Amino acid sequence: MENNYTRGLHELGDGLFTWLLPNGSWGWSNAGLVAGDGRSLLVDTLFDLKLTQEMLDGMKAVTSTRPISTLVNTHANGDHCWGNELVTGAEIIATDACAAEFDEMPPSMTQQLLSTEWGDPVVEEYMAAFTAFRFDDITLTPPSRTFSSELTITLDDREIHLLEVGPAHTQGDLIVHVPDASTVFTGDIVFVNGTPLWWAGPLDGYIRACDVILALGADIVVPGHGPVTDNDGVRRVKAYLEFVRTEGTLRHAAGMSAVDAARDIDLGEFGEWTDAERIVTNLHSLYGELDPDYVGPSLEDSMREMAHLANHFASA
Ligand SMILES: [Zn+2]
């Protein structure tokens, strides 16, 4: 599938589909569709209403006879749930922890971040990537049913397993496993050819989430961002997380700041992924775990740091 990474609907087989949005960078996320005999389950909506409407229209060949009765949100980041209001009449399921942080970073706050006067052309250019999306017309539509640990959904005669794997990428991550199709939709536990990001940690939880996916032994792994993959793609994410833990812990012990560490670490093959500059935010999260008194940057300062690191990598 990696050579078939194009925008739109892709059939995975057995009544499963994914909607892909290349290139998988900030806000360009994937969704999934599982069809039963007379109903469907949607995994995630997209970052804004226009993108989500385009997707729902593109899924009509399936959903006109098998309407979406269940919407599952893998986590509370906007690029996975801000189109929820367009999926009318469906039950919306997420974890308790996802529901608890659902409005922590609402569309209005993102809009506000985008109208920040940065006074810095490097940051302005970096933040321009978000102008592809529209946030001022979104009504936050939270889950209507929540659970913790595990939940099995029966869609006609098909079983779908929701497994809580957070805290990992966020506090409330879940994955969607469809055993009869040997497929798992991972949300942002898995990024393919893009750099994973975690704002809070703990990192061990994120690594454990990768292990949960690997143990399922699914043939098809649909990531939250990037092309469809298999367990090799999950192993690459895990390798990156372990790499950041090892290299970051060394530099923390040596008294190096997260910003300096991010420039010092040789990313090797991971440097070829998009958004490699996320390592600085990941290091702040790691430092926060290593030292409970650590004070990380504000969201604005995180964006500044990533913008400058991206600029540094591009000119290196
Ligand atoms: Zn995402």
py3Dmol code that shows the C-alpha trace and the ligand (Angstrom):
import py3Dmol

protein = """\
ATOM      1  CA  MET A   1       0.000   0.000   0.000  1.00  0.00           C
ATOM      2  CA  GLU A   2       2.908   2.380   0.591  1.00  0.00           C
ATOM      3  CA  ASN A   3       3.167   2.921  -3.163  1.00  0.00           C
ATOM      4  CA  ASN A   4      -0.560   3.696  -3.285  1.00  0.00           C
ATOM      5  CA  TYR A   5      -0.571   6.700  -0.977  1.00  0.00           C
ATOM      6  CA  THR A   6      -3.092   8.975  -2.664  1.00  0.00           C
ATOM      7  CA  ARG A   7      -5.810  11.238  -1.286  1.00  0.00           C
ATOM      8  CA  GLY A   8      -9.175   9.537  -0.915  1.00  0.00           C
ATOM      9  CA  LEU A   9     -10.824   6.183  -0.353  1.00  0.00           C
ATOM     10  CA  HIS A  10      -8.828   2.954  -0.484  1.00  0.00           C
ATOM     11  CA  GLU A  11     -10.353  -0.502  -0.160  1.00  0.00           C
ATOM     12  CA  LEU A  12      -8.475  -2.752   2.248  1.00  0.00           C
ATOM     13  CA  GLY A  13     -10.645  -5.856   1.595  1.00  0.00           C
ATOM     14  CA  ASP A  14     -13.316  -7.632   3.680  1.00  0.00           C
ATOM     15  CA  GLY A  15     -15.534  -4.525   3.720  1.00  0.00           C
ATOM     16  CA  LEU A  16     -12.817  -2.329   5.213  1.00  0.00           C
ATOM     17  CA  PHE A  17     -11.673   0.989   3.817  1.00  0.00           C
ATOM     18  CA  THR A  18      -9.387   3.839   4.708  1.00  0.00           C
ATOM     19  CA  TRP A  19      -9.484   7.496   3.736  1.00  0.00           C
ATOM     20  CA  LEU A  20      -5.942   8.822   3.334  1.00  0.00           C
ATOM     21  CA  LEU A  21      -4.699  12.420   3.320  1.00  0.00           C
ATOM     22  CA  PRO A  22      -1.116  12.701   2.055  1.00  0.00           C
ATOM     23  CA  ASN A  23       1.434  13.887   3.072  1.00  0.00           C
ATOM     24  CA  GLY A  24       0.576  12.993   6.659  1.00  0.00           C
ATOM     25  CA  SER A  25       2.148  16.127   8.156  1.00  0.00           C
ATOM     26  CA  TRP A  26       0.368  18.470  10.656  1.00  0.00           C
ATOM     27  CA  GLY A  27      -3.389  17.972  10.297  1.00  0.00           C
ATOM     28  CA  TRP A  28      -3.275  15.572   7.318  1.00  0.00           C
ATOM     29  CA  SER A  29      -4.698  12.478   8.989  1.00  0.00           C
ATOM     30  CA  ASN A  30      -6.295   9.154   8.032  1.00  0.00           C
ATOM     31  CA  ALA A  31      -9.713   7.695   8.862  1.00  0.00           C
ATOM     32  CA  GLY A  32     -11.204   4.201   8.555  1.00  0.00           C
ATOM     33  CA  LEU A  33     -14.508   2.619   7.586  1.00  0.00           C
ATOM     34  CA  VAL A  34     -15.720  -0.848   8.575  1.00  0.00           C
ATOM     35  CA  ALA A  35     -18.858  -2.038   6.802  1.00  0.00           C
ATOM     36  CA  GLY A  36     -21.266  -4.612   8.207  1.00  0.00           C
ATOM     37  CA  ASP A  37     -24.276  -6.022   6.332  1.00  0.00           C
ATOM     38  CA  GLY A  38     -26.511  -3.032   6.930  1.00  0.00           C
ATOM     39  CA  ARG A  39     -24.456  -0.524   8.926  1.00  0.00           C
ATOM     40  CA  SER A  40     -20.963   0.918   9.088  1.00  0.00           C
ATOM     41  CA  LEU A  41     -18.500   2.067  11.717  1.00  0.00           C
ATOM     42  CA  LEU A  42     -16.323   5.103  11.048  1.00  0.00           C
ATOM     43  CA  VAL A  43     -12.933   5.474  12.722  1.00  0.00           C
ATOM     44  CA  ASP A  44     -12.234   9.195  13.218  1.00  0.00           C
ATOM     45  CA  THR A  45     -13.275  12.343  11.406  1.00  0.00           C
ATOM     46  CA  LEU A  46     -10.857  14.912   9.963  1.00  0.00           C
ATOM     47  CA  PHE A  47      -9.399  18.301  10.963  1.00  0.00           C
ATOM     48  CA  ASP A  48     -12.160  20.509   9.581  1.00  0.00           C
ATOM     49  CA  LEU A  49     -15.654  20.386   8.126  1.00  0.00           C
ATOM     50  CA  LYS A  50     -14.644  20.709   4.486  1.00  0.00           C
ATOM     51  CA  LEU A  51     -12.227  17.790   4.658  1.00  0.00           C
ATOM     52  CA  THR A  52     -14.709  15.676   6.595  1.00  0.00           C
ATOM     53  CA  GLN A  53     -17.581  16.434   4.178  1.00  0.00           C
ATOM     54  CA  GLU A  54     -15.366  15.498   1.236  1.00  0.00           C
ATOM     55  CA  MET A  55     -14.616  12.205   2.976  1.00  0.00           C
ATOM     56  CA  LEU A  56     -18.252  11.443   3.842  1.00  0.00           C
ATOM     57  CA  ASP A  57     -19.232  12.151   0.217  1.00  0.00           C
ATOM     58  CA  GLY A  58     -16.415   9.907  -0.975  1.00  0.00           C
ATOM     59  CA  MET A  59     -17.667   7.071   1.229  1.00  0.00           C
ATOM     60  CA  LYS A  60     -21.265   7.206  -0.074  1.00  0.00           C
ATOM     61  CA  ALA A  61     -20.853   4.177  -2.339  1.00  0.00           C
ATOM     62  CA  VAL A  62     -20.540   2.204   0.908  1.00  0.00           C
ATOM     63  CA  THR A  63     -22.621   4.225   3.360  1.00  0.00           C
ATOM     64  CA  SER A  64     -25.727   4.852   1.208  1.00  0.00           C
ATOM     65  CA  THR A  65     -26.783   1.248   1.844  1.00  0.00           C
ATOM     66  CA  ARG A  66     -24.820   0.811   5.085  1.00  0.00           C
ATOM     67  CA  PRO A  67     -25.153   4.109   6.996  1.00  0.00           C
ATOM     68  CA  ILE A  68     -22.648   5.006   9.711  1.00  0.00           C
ATOM     69  CA  SER A  69     -24.226   3.955  13.014  1.00  0.00           C
ATOM     70  CA  THR A  70     -21.054   4.236  15.101  1.00  0.00           C
ATOM     71  CA  LEU A  71     -18.238   6.760  15.062  1.00  0.00           C
ATOM     72  CA  VAL A  72     -15.119   5.953  17.077  1.00  0.00           C
ATOM     73  CA  ASN A  73     -12.606   8.681  17.978  1.00  0.00           C
ATOM     74  CA  THR A  74      -9.101   7.272  18.504  1.00  0.00           C
ATOM     75  CA  HIS A  75      -8.117  10.340  20.580  1.00  0.00           C
ATOM     76  CA  ALA A  76      -8.981  13.986  21.208  1.00  0.00           C
ATOM     77  CA  ASN A  77      -6.605  15.749  18.780  1.00  0.00           C
ATOM     78  CA  GLY A  78      -8.608  17.912  16.359  1.00  0.00           C
ATOM     79  CA  ASP A  79      -7.363  16.159  13.240  1.00  0.00           C
ATOM     80  CA  HIS A  80      -9.222  13.029  14.425  1.00  0.00           C
ATOM     81  CA  CYS A  81     -12.517  14.435  15.718  1.00  0.00           C
ATOM     82  CA  TRP A  82     -13.296  17.990  14.637  1.00  0.00           C
ATOM     83  CA  GLY A  83     -15.582  16.781  11.831  1.00  0.00           C
ATOM     84  CA  ASN A  84     -17.769  14.795  14.289  1.00  0.00           C
ATOM     85  CA  GLU A  85     -20.775  17.106  13.938  1.00  0.00           C
ATOM     86  CA  LEU A  86     -21.237  16.002  10.307  1.00  0.00           C
ATOM     87  CA  VAL A  87     -21.776  12.349  11.226  1.00  0.00           C
ATOM     88  CA  THR A  88     -25.373  12.843  12.278  1.00  0.00           C
ATOM     89  CA  GLY A  89     -27.304  10.125  14.048  1.00  0.00           C
ATOM     90  CA  ALA A  90     -24.283   8.062  14.981  1.00  0.00           C
ATOM     91  CA  GLU A  91     -23.222   7.040  18.447  1.00  0.00           C
ATOM     92  CA  ILE A  92     -19.774   8.538  19.143  1.00  0.00           C
ATOM     93  CA  ILE A  93     -17.479   6.300  21.184  1.00  0.00           C
ATOM     94  CA  ALA A  94     -14.148   7.142  22.820  1.00  0.00           C
ATOM     95  CA  THR A  95     -12.310   6.349  26.046  1.00  0.00           C
ATOM     96  CA  ASP A  96     -13.191   8.089  29.311  1.00  0.00           C
ATOM     97  CA  ALA A  97      -9.759   9.724  29.253  1.00  0.00           C
ATOM     98  CA  CYS A  98     -10.291  10.984  25.697  1.00  0.00           C
ATOM     99  CA  ALA A  99     -13.641  12.510  26.683  1.00  0.00           C
ATOM    100  CA  ALA A 100     -11.984  14.196  29.679  1.00  0.00           C
ATOM    101  CA  GLU A 101      -9.498  16.044  27.464  1.00  0.00           C
ATOM    102  CA  PHE A 102     -11.858  16.568  24.524  1.00  0.00           C
ATOM    103  CA  ASP A 103     -12.109  20.343  24.959  1.00  0.00           C
ATOM    104  CA  GLU A 104      -8.612  20.971  26.291  1.00  0.00           C
ATOM    105  CA  MET A 105      -7.464  22.440  22.967  1.00  0.00           C
ATOM    106  CA  PRO A 106     -10.707  23.574  21.268  1.00  0.00           C
ATOM    107  CA  PRO A 107     -10.913  24.900  17.692  1.00  0.00           C
ATOM    108  CA  SER A 108     -11.153  28.471  19.018  1.00  0.00           C
ATOM    109  CA  MET A 109      -7.797  28.101  20.765  1.00  0.00           C
ATOM    110  CA  THR A 110      -6.202  26.746  17.600  1.00  0.00           C
ATOM    111  CA  GLN A 111      -7.674  29.687  15.712  1.00  0.00           C
ATOM    112  CA  GLN A 112      -6.150  31.998  18.308  1.00  0.00           C
ATOM    113  CA  LEU A 113      -2.747  30.303  18.003  1.00  0.00           C
ATOM    114  CA  LEU A 114      -2.889  30.905  14.265  1.00  0.00           C
ATOM    115  CA  SER A 115      -3.590  34.606  14.711  1.00  0.00           C
ATOM    116  CA  THR A 116      -0.590  35.028  17.027  1.00  0.00           C
ATOM    117  CA  GLU A 117       1.747  37.847  15.994  1.00  0.00           C
ATOM    118  CA  TRP A 118       4.964  35.850  15.938  1.00  0.00           C
ATOM    119  CA  GLY A 119       7.206  38.707  14.841  1.00  0.00           C
ATOM    120  CA  ASP A 120       9.493  36.093  13.343  1.00  0.00           C
ATOM    121  CA  PRO A 121       9.421  35.084   9.653  1.00  0.00           C
ATOM    122  CA  VAL A 122      10.710  31.560  10.388  1.00  0.00           C
ATOM    123  CA  VAL A 123       7.799  30.827  12.710  1.00  0.00           C
ATOM    124  CA  GLU A 124       5.304  32.564  10.418  1.00  0.00           C
ATOM    125  CA  GLU A 125       6.357  30.375   7.514  1.00  0.00           C
ATOM    126  CA  TYR A 126       6.112  27.262   9.660  1.00  0.00           C
ATOM    127  CA  MET A 127       2.656  28.097  10.981  1.00  0.00           C
ATOM    128  CA  ALA A 128       1.408  28.852   7.445  1.00  0.00           C
ATOM    129  CA  ALA A 129       0.936  25.082   7.040  1.00  0.00           C
ATOM    130  CA  PHE A 130      -2.180  25.391   9.209  1.00  0.00           C
ATOM    131  CA  THR A 131      -3.864  27.941   6.945  1.00  0.00           C
ATOM    132  CA  ALA A 132      -4.987  25.000   4.767  1.00  0.00           C
ATOM    133  CA  PHE A 133      -7.659  24.295   7.398  1.00  0.00           C
ATOM    134  CA  ARG A 134     -10.653  26.258   8.708  1.00  0.00           C
ATOM    135  CA  PHE A 135     -11.469  26.219  12.427  1.00  0.00           C
ATOM    136  CA  ASP A 136     -13.918  29.089  12.990  1.00  0.00           C
ATOM    137  CA  ASP A 137     -17.078  27.170  12.036  1.00  0.00           C
ATOM    138  CA  ILE A 138     -16.544  23.977  14.063  1.00  0.00           C
ATOM    139  CA  THR A 139     -18.921  22.910  16.829  1.00  0.00           C
ATOM    140  CA  LEU A 140     -17.022  20.617  19.135  1.00  0.00           C
ATOM    141  CA  THR A 141     -19.038  17.374  19.244  1.00  0.00           C
ATOM    142  CA  PRO A 142     -17.883  15.110  22.071  1.00  0.00           C
ATOM    143  CA  PRO A 143     -18.323  11.355  22.525  1.00  0.00           C
ATOM    144  CA  SER A 144     -21.794  10.167  23.546  1.00  0.00           C
ATOM    145  CA  ARG A 145     -20.553   6.871  24.960  1.00  0.00           C
ATOM    146  CA  THR A 146     -17.279   6.226  26.779  1.00  0.00           C
ATOM    147  CA  PHE A 147     -15.440   3.252  28.240  1.00  0.00           C
ATOM    148  CA  SER A 148     -12.116   2.308  29.742  1.00  0.00           C
ATOM    149  CA  SER A 149      -9.886  -0.677  29.033  1.00  0.00           C
ATOM    150  CA  GLU A 150     -11.832  -2.620  26.366  1.00  0.00           C
ATOM    151  CA  LEU A 151     -15.100  -2.538  24.464  1.00  0.00           C
ATOM    152  CA  THR A 152     -16.430  -4.947  21.835  1.00  0.00           C
ATOM    153  CA  ILE A 153     -18.815  -3.551  19.235  1.00  0.00           C
ATOM    154  CA  THR A 154     -20.989  -5.917  17.263  1.00  0.00           C
ATOM    155  CA  LEU A 155     -21.726  -4.638  13.786  1.00  0.00           C
ATOM    156  CA  ASP A 156     -24.275  -7.078  12.348  1.00  0.00           C
ATOM    157  CA  ASP A 157     -22.317 -10.331  12.619  1.00  0.00           C
ATOM    158  CA  ARG A 158     -18.906  -8.682  12.771  1.00  0.00           C
ATOM    159  CA  GLU A 159     -16.952  -8.093  15.998  1.00  0.00           C
ATOM    160  CA  ILE A 160     -14.862  -4.964  16.385  1.00  0.00           C
ATOM    161  CA  HIS A 161     -12.560  -4.584  19.387  1.00  0.00           C
ATOM    162  CA  LEU A 162     -11.734  -1.180  20.867  1.00  0.00           C
ATOM    163  CA  LEU A 163      -8.622  -1.335  23.039  1.00  0.00           C
ATOM    164  CA  GLU A 164      -7.531   1.532  25.255  1.00  0.00           C
ATOM    165  CA  VAL A 165      -3.754   2.003  24.894  1.00  0.00           C
ATOM    166  CA  GLY A 166      -3.284   5.444  26.450  1.00  0.00           C
ATOM    167  CA  PRO A 167      -1.765   7.377  27.999  1.00  0.00           C
ATOM    168  CA  ALA A 168       0.551   7.263  24.996  1.00  0.00           C
ATOM    169  CA  HIS A 169       0.354   9.890  22.229  1.00  0.00           C
ATOM    170  CA  THR A 170      -2.384  11.540  24.337  1.00  0.00           C
ATOM    171  CA  GLN A 171      -4.075  10.653  27.618  1.00  0.00           C
ATOM    172  CA  GLY A 172      -6.938   8.769  25.992  1.00  0.00           C
ATOM    173  CA  ASP A 173      -5.731   6.797  22.965  1.00  0.00           C
ATOM    174  CA  LEU A 174      -7.536   3.743  21.657  1.00  0.00           C
ATOM    175  CA  ILE A 175      -6.975   1.390  18.734  1.00  0.00           C
ATOM    176  CA  VAL A 176      -9.630  -0.364  16.634  1.00  0.00           C
ATOM    177  CA  HIS A 177      -8.998  -4.026  15.874  1.00  0.00           C
ATOM    178  CA  VAL A 178     -11.074  -5.940  13.336  1.00  0.00           C
ATOM    179  CA  PRO A 179      -9.978  -9.557  13.875  1.00  0.00           C
ATOM    180  CA  ASP A 180     -11.914 -11.124  10.972  1.00  0.00           C
ATOM    181  CA  ALA A 181     -10.100  -8.792   8.572  1.00  0.00           C
ATOM    182  CA  SER A 182      -6.743  -8.961  10.394  1.00  0.00           C
ATOM    183  CA  THR A 183      -6.664  -5.159  10.426  1.00  0.00           C
ATOM    184  CA  VAL A 184      -5.970  -2.541  13.078  1.00  0.00           C
ATOM    185  CA  PHE A 185      -6.620   1.209  12.923  1.00  0.00           C
ATOM    186  CA  THR A 186      -4.057   2.741  15.287  1.00  0.00           C
ATOM    187  CA  GLY A 187      -4.823   6.452  15.423  1.00  0.00           C
ATOM    188  CA  ASP A 188      -1.669   8.392  16.263  1.00  0.00           C
ATOM    189  CA  ILE A 189       0.151   5.548  17.955  1.00  0.00           C
ATOM    190  CA  VAL A 190       1.569   4.907  14.502  1.00  0.00           C
ATOM    191  CA  PHE A 191       2.968   7.468  12.078  1.00  0.00           C
ATOM    192  CA  VAL A 192       4.460   6.161   8.820  1.00  0.00           C
ATOM    193  CA  ASN A 193       7.303   8.105   7.207  1.00  0.00           C
ATOM    194  CA  GLY A 194       6.464  10.892   9.633  1.00  0.00           C
ATOM    195  CA  THR A 195       7.787  11.689  13.094  1.00  0.00           C
ATOM    196  CA  PRO A 196       5.691  10.537  16.072  1.00  0.00           C
ATOM    197  CA  LEU A 197       4.876  13.214  18.613  1.00  0.00           C
ATOM    198  CA  TRP A 198       3.969  13.086  22.250  1.00  0.00           C
ATOM    199  CA  TRP A 199       3.140  16.095  24.353  1.00  0.00           C
ATOM    200  CA  ALA A 200       2.692  14.510  27.754  1.00  0.00           C
ATOM    201  CA  GLY A 201       3.907  10.946  27.977  1.00  0.00           C
ATOM    202  CA  PRO A 202       4.751   8.733  29.629  1.00  0.00           C
ATOM    203  CA  LEU A 203       7.023   7.440  26.913  1.00  0.00           C
ATOM    204  CA  ASP A 204       6.874   3.898  28.334  1.00  0.00           C
ATOM    205  CA  GLY A 205       3.114   3.993  27.784  1.00  0.00           C
ATOM    206  CA  TYR A 206       3.637   4.907  24.137  1.00  0.00           C
ATOM    207  CA  ILE A 207       6.127   2.059  23.714  1.00  0.00           C
ATOM    208  CA  ARG A 208       3.707  -0.343  25.408  1.00  0.00           C
ATOM    209  CA  ALA A 209       0.971   0.775  23.009  1.00  0.00           C
ATOM    210  CA  CYS A 210       3.238  -0.263  20.123  1.00  0.00           C
ATOM    211  CA  ASP A 211       3.683  -3.662  21.783  1.00  0.00           C
ATOM    212  CA  VAL A 212      -0.091  -4.092  22.098  1.00  0.00           C
ATOM    213  CA  ILE A 213      -0.457  -3.490  18.347  1.00  0.00           C
ATOM    214  CA  LEU A 214       2.441  -5.819  17.497  1.00  0.00           C
ATOM    215  CA  ALA A 215       0.947  -8.598  19.647  1.00  0.00           C
ATOM    216  CA  LEU A 216      -2.290  -8.501  17.630  1.00  0.00           C
ATOM    217  CA  GLY A 217      -0.323  -9.830  14.658  1.00  0.00           C
ATOM    218  CA  ALA A 218      -2.599  -7.996  12.213  1.00  0.00           C
ATOM    219  CA  ASP A 219      -1.689  -8.126   8.518  1.00  0.00           C
ATOM    220  CA  ILE A 220      -2.856  -4.562   7.843  1.00  0.00           C
ATOM    221  CA  VAL A 221      -1.983  -1.593  10.044  1.00  0.00           C
ATOM    222  CA  VAL A 222      -3.674   1.729   9.239  1.00  0.00           C
ATOM    223  CA  PRO A 223      -1.727   4.572  10.883  1.00  0.00           C
ATOM    224  CA  GLY A 224      -3.099   7.925  12.001  1.00  0.00           C
ATOM    225  CA  HIS A 225      -0.785   9.621   9.510  1.00  0.00           C
ATOM    226  CA  GLY A 226       1.018   8.262   6.459  1.00  0.00           C
ATOM    227  CA  PRO A 227       0.539   5.264   4.154  1.00  0.00           C
ATOM    228  CA  VAL A 228      -0.955   1.918   5.208  1.00  0.00           C
ATOM    229  CA  THR A 229       1.625  -0.402   6.712  1.00  0.00           C
ATOM    230  CA  ASP A 230       2.121  -3.655   8.643  1.00  0.00           C
ATOM    231  CA  ASN A 231       3.926  -4.555  11.841  1.00  0.00           C
ATOM    232  CA  ASP A 232       7.229  -3.361  10.329  1.00  0.00           C
ATOM    233  CA  GLY A 233       5.828   0.169  10.415  1.00  0.00           C
ATOM    234  CA  VAL A 234       4.928  -0.269  14.096  1.00  0.00           C
ATOM    235  CA  ARG A 235       8.434  -1.558  14.851  1.00  0.00           C
ATOM    236  CA  ARG A 236       9.908   1.556  13.233  1.00  0.00           C
ATOM    237  CA  VAL A 237       7.817   3.800  15.512  1.00  0.00           C
ATOM    238  CA  LYS A 238       8.913   1.776  18.538  1.00  0.00           C
ATOM    239  CA  ALA A 239      12.551   2.009  17.433  1.00  0.00           C
ATOM    240  CA  TYR A 240      12.235   5.794  17.196  1.00  0.00           C
ATOM    241  CA  LEU A 241      10.694   6.059  20.668  1.00  0.00           C
ATOM    242  CA  GLU A 242      13.448   3.921  22.179  1.00  0.00           C
ATOM    243  CA  PHE A 243      16.061   5.938  20.292  1.00  0.00           C
ATOM    244  CA  VAL A 244      14.725   9.221  21.705  1.00  0.00           C
ATOM    245  CA  ARG A 245      14.625   7.731  25.192  1.00  0.00           C
ATOM    246  CA  THR A 246      18.240   6.529  25.011  1.00  0.00           C
ATOM    247  CA  GLU A 247      19.725   9.615  23.368  1.00  0.00           C
ATOM    248  CA  GLY A 248      17.607  12.058  25.360  1.00  0.00           C
ATOM    249  CA  THR A 249      18.342  10.428  28.725  1.00  0.00           C
ATOM    250  CA  LEU A 250      22.097  10.612  28.046  1.00  0.00           C
ATOM    251  CA  ARG A 251      21.956  14.303  27.227  1.00  0.00           C
ATOM    252  CA  HIS A 252      19.646  15.102  30.132  1.00  0.00           C
ATOM    253  CA  ALA A 253      22.175  13.442  32.464  1.00  0.00           C
ATOM    254  CA  ALA A 254      24.924  15.540  30.869  1.00  0.00           C
ATOM    255  CA  GLY A 255      22.982  18.708  31.657  1.00  0.00           C
ATOM    256  CA  MET A 256      22.211  19.563  28.037  1.00  0.00           C
ATOM    257  CA  SER A 257      18.998  21.523  27.360  1.00  0.00           C
ATOM    258  CA  ALA A 258      16.284  19.897  25.252  1.00  0.00           C
ATOM    259  CA  VAL A 259      16.853  22.470  22.511  1.00  0.00           C
ATOM    260  CA  ASP A 260      20.592  21.795  22.410  1.00  0.00           C
ATOM    261  CA  ALA A 261      20.008  18.021  22.599  1.00  0.00           C
ATOM    262  CA  ALA A 262      17.645  18.205  19.626  1.00  0.00           C
ATOM    263  CA  ARG A 263      20.438  19.739  17.543  1.00  0.00           C
ATOM    264  CA  ASP A 264      23.090  17.420  18.925  1.00  0.00           C
ATOM    265  CA  ILE A 265      21.330  14.093  18.281  1.00  0.00           C
ATOM    266  CA  ASP A 266      22.116  12.496  14.919  1.00  0.00           C
ATOM    267  CA  LEU A 267      18.698  11.284  13.759  1.00  0.00           C
ATOM    268  CA  GLY A 268      20.177   9.019  11.091  1.00  0.00           C
ATOM    269  CA  GLU A 269      17.404   7.339   9.078  1.00  0.00           C
ATOM    270  CA  PHE A 270      14.724   8.965  11.286  1.00  0.00           C
ATOM    271  CA  GLY A 271      15.862  12.312   9.898  1.00  0.00           C
ATOM    272  CA  GLU A 272      14.300  11.349   6.568  1.00  0.00           C
ATOM    273  CA  TRP A 273      10.785  11.344   8.043  1.00  0.00           C
ATOM    274  CA  THR A 274       8.607  14.445   7.752  1.00  0.00           C
ATOM    275  CA  ASP A 275       8.437  16.745  10.793  1.00  0.00           C
ATOM    276  CA  ALA A 276      11.789  15.549  12.203  1.00  0.00           C
ATOM    277  CA  GLU A 277      11.818  18.769  14.292  1.00  0.00           C
ATOM    278  CA  ARG A 278       9.184  17.239  16.577  1.00  0.00           C
ATOM    279  CA  ILE A 279      12.113  15.689  18.414  1.00  0.00           C
ATOM    280  CA  VAL A 280      12.513  18.884  20.431  1.00  0.00           C
ATOM    281  CA  THR A 281       8.950  18.640  21.771  1.00  0.00           C
ATOM    282  CA  ASN A 282       9.454  14.922  22.410  1.00  0.00           C
ATOM    283  CA  LEU A 283      12.611  15.716  24.371  1.00  0.00           C
ATOM    284  CA  HIS A 284      10.787  18.257  26.533  1.00  0.00           C
ATOM    285  CA  SER A 285       8.211  15.552  27.305  1.00  0.00           C
ATOM    286  CA  LEU A 286      10.992  13.087  28.163  1.00  0.00           C
ATOM    287  CA  TYR A 287      12.780  15.661  30.344  1.00  0.00           C
ATOM    288  CA  GLY A 288       9.508  16.217  32.189  1.00  0.00           C
ATOM    289  CA  GLU A 289       9.421  12.511  32.987  1.00  0.00           C
ATOM    290  CA  LEU A 290      13.039  12.413  34.106  1.00  0.00           C
ATOM    291  CA  ASP A 291      12.627  15.448  36.345  1.00  0.00           C
ATOM    292  CA  PRO A 292       9.248  16.120  38.012  1.00  0.00           C
ATOM    293  CA  ASP A 293      10.274  19.757  38.586  1.00  0.00           C
ATOM    294  CA  TYR A 294      11.027  20.335  34.906  1.00  0.00           C
ATOM    295  CA  VAL A 295       9.139  23.236  33.363  1.00  0.00           C
ATOM    296  CA  GLY A 296       8.552  22.729  29.645  1.00  0.00           C
ATOM    297  CA  PRO A 297       7.728  25.439  27.101  1.00  0.00           C
ATOM    298  CA  SER A 298       4.272  26.868  26.384  1.00  0.00           C
ATOM    299  CA  LEU A 299       2.513  25.675  23.233  1.00  0.00           C
ATOM    300  CA  GLU A 300       3.567  28.909  21.497  1.00  0.00           C
ATOM    301  CA  ASP A 301       7.193  28.364  22.463  1.00  0.00           C
ATOM    302  CA  SER A 302       7.012  24.730  21.341  1.00  0.00           C
ATOM    303  CA  MET A 303       5.880  25.867  17.901  1.00  0.00           C
ATOM    304  CA  ARG A 304       8.694  28.451  17.836  1.00  0.00           C
ATOM    305  CA  GLU A 305      11.278  25.838  18.723  1.00  0.00           C
ATOM    306  CA  MET A 306      10.024  23.362  16.145  1.00  0.00           C
ATOM    307  CA  ALA A 307       9.942  26.071  13.473  1.00  0.00           C
ATOM    308  CA  HIS A 308      13.551  26.991  14.152  1.00  0.00           C
ATOM    309  CA  LEU A 309      14.709  23.395  14.334  1.00  0.00           C
ATOM    310  CA  ALA A 310      12.982  22.624  11.009  1.00  0.00           C
ATOM    311  CA  ASN A 311      14.766  25.629   9.564  1.00  0.00           C
ATOM    312  CA  HIS A 312      18.065  24.402  10.995  1.00  0.00           C
ATOM    313  CA  PHE A 313      17.575  20.896   9.551  1.00  0.00           C
ATOM    314  CA  ALA A 314      16.625  22.340   6.149  1.00  0.00           C
ATOM    315  CA  SER A 315      19.781  24.428   6.005  1.00  0.00           C
ATOM    316  CA  ALA A 316      22.110  21.740   7.399  1.00  0.00           C
TER     317      ALA A 316
END
"""
ligand_1 = """\
1
ZN
Zn -3.154 13.141 14.228
"""
view = py3Dmol.view(width=600, height=400)
view.addModel(protein, "pdb")
view.setStyle({"model": 0}, {"cartoon": {"style": "trace"}})
view.addModel(ligand_1, "xyz")
view.setStyle({"model": 1}, {"stick": {}})
view.zoomTo()
view.show()
